[in-house]
Amino acid sequence: MSKRENKTDVIIVGAGPAGIAAAITVARAGFEAIVIERGTFAGSKNVFGGAVYTESVKEIFPDFETSAPLERKNIEHKFTILGEDDSTVISYRKSHETPVSYTVMRGKFDRWMAEEAKKEGVILVEETVVRELIVENEKVIGVKTELEDYYANIVILADGVNSLLAKQIGLREDIKPKDVAVSVKEVIKLDKQKINDRFLINDDEGCIYELFGGSMLGKLGLGFIYTNKDSVSIGLGITLDELDGTGLKPYELLEKIKQHPTIAPLIKDGEVIEYSAHLIPEGGYKKMPTLSGAGVMVTGDAAMLVNNMHWEGTNLAMVSGKIAGETAVVALNKEDFSENSLSRYQEKLEGTFVIKDLHTYRNLMDVMHDKKEVFMDVYFKKINAFFEMFTSVNGVPKRQLYRKFIFGFIKERGFCGLLSDAWAVFKLVWSILIK
């Protein structure tokens, strides 16, 4: 502590990747940082698929590959469209000299990050809930917890998608159900050799599945599978508006995916050892809150920094936390904690891939909400139907099969419907590549 009791340089709310990255950056510059975490330990409340991305982690932990609790290095990515009882799988496989990503268990990995932060001098306060921000003269000067008040020159919010603190001071509005997804996940214990044999990988290699369709046909939802050392993580995420008033339960949708004939053999004889659920921001660029104010910055999921097209979240969180920490260091050196001073955080973040990628896909969710019944149902079914036709040998001339498939689809979808679909795709691609 410095200057007076319960007064420090920077308070960070939340001990996830964004919060720890911010805290370490501040501590390494010689300033005091306190991280307040509501869980019993860092990572106890955090859930993801999940993989961490090497390049972004190295910005904070250059040697993490030698000491972090990693599961497997991912060498293969499978995109799987599930029908009722069939599937189409597109796979990309490459063993990079420097792995692109590693699977991890967040409970272990976040705890490791927190321990590394403490080695740098960061103070970690666990099992403590921040109730509200302390504001004086329109500037955030600290936080109120259930036990006591803490004061700081700067507060960095890394408290997740449902950031009530950012809402309290008007940095964001209420999140609409269509802009957030609920993710449910099971960790299924499996013998290491069974994982290797079923996913065609070696001991230190990992495979990722992205799952489309199945029990989520026609809905804005995606599934996933990640391989760990001796377990498999399987789950799905679905936007809340898909569940509103429908009676659908995420765990029931997940159970149906587990029973699909393409998926069931991968997890056969496995034992469920963990079940978890978590909210994921889906709003993207258009739903980002104001990222800073006098004495405060917003990072990670609290800032809607998730690229749902590429399933990226932890890397965006760590980069945003690092830049928030760097902005705090500059402000502390200048003793200027004004809104104008901390606005450098957003300016610098906009120069990185984080905001640039979110801007690239800014129209994606609008198109998907508008066309979900078509793109997430009709076209998925037609892709599987095409490959069923293409791989069939039934004595019918191929030209006849192709003509029947194409003209049947035109008749089913309608010329106007196809034009509408093509126009939606064209506008989306134009906004991604050109505009």
SULPE-V591960 format. One line per field, one symbol per residue. ss: DSSP state (2 for helix, 1 for strand, 0 for the rest). burial: 1 if it has 9 or more other ideal C-beta (glycine too) atoms within 8 Angstrom, else 0. A space follows every 50 residues. Layout:
BEGIN
ss: ???
burial: ???
END
This chain:
BEGIN
ss: 00000011111110002222222222220000111100000000000000 11122222220002222001111111111111000011111110000000 11110222222222222220001110000111111100111111100011 11111110000002222200000000222111111111100222222220 00001111111112220000111111100011111111122220000002 22222222200002222000111111111110022220000110011102 22200010000102222222222222222222220000222202222220 00222222220002222222222222222222222222220000000222 22222222222220222222222222222222200
burial: 00000111111111111111111111101011111111101110011111 11110111111001000101111111111111100111100000000010 11111111111111011101011101010100110000111111100011 11111111111010111010110010111111111111110101110010 10001111111111011011111111110011111111111110000101 01110111010111011001010010111111111011101111111111 11111111001111111111111111111111000010001111110110 01011111001111101110110111111111111111100000000000 10001000110010001100100110110110000
END
